[in-house]
C-alpha cells in the first residue's frame, strides 16, 4: 500500500507492506462501500473526502480509547444508566450519569485528559518490527525516516520482556561465559556483589 509521507509539507509516497489479514479487511471495507474504483480512499469522511485529523480524533480515536478502557471509563450501572468516569489535568477523577452508553463515551472522550495518541501507533509499529528482528534499515524504510538513528532513538522503545529476550538470545549457547559452578544468570540481574550487570 502506498502511503503519503511529508518532507517540508511536500507529499511523497512510499510503499508499506501489509499483512494478509489487513488486506482482507481493507478489501471488505472497499466492497461494502460499493465503489468499484480502486483509487477510492479507504478512510474518508461522510462525503468521500480525506478525513481531517481533528474529526478523526474526536469521532473515532478518542471514543475507541474510551471503549477499550484506555481513556477514562464507562460503567453500566443499570437499565439505561451509564456512569462516565474520567481524570482531569490534576489527576482528579470526575463522574457523571447518562442514559445511553454513546452519550457517556462521548462525554469521557471530550473531558478526559491523557490517553494514547494516534501517532503512538507508529512508535508501537517500529518497536514491534525491531523487537521481532526486522533489520533496522527495512524498518527505517517503511517508517519513511531519512536516518536509521531516528527510527532507533525516537521511535523504538524497550519492550516489557526485554530481559527475557536478551537471555533467550543466548539460549544456553553462552554457558561457557558463566563463572564455574553457575548454571544460569541470577534472577536479580546483579553480579552477586550488589552491582548491576
Secondary structure by P-SEA (a helix, b strand, c coil): cbbbbbcccbbbbbbbbbcaaaaaaaaaaaaaacccccccccccccccccccaaaaaaccaaaaaaaaccccccccccccbbbbbbccccccccccccccaaaaaaaaaaccccccccaaaaaaaaaaaaaacccaaaaaaaacccccccccccccccccaaaaaaaaaaccccccccccccccccccccccccccc
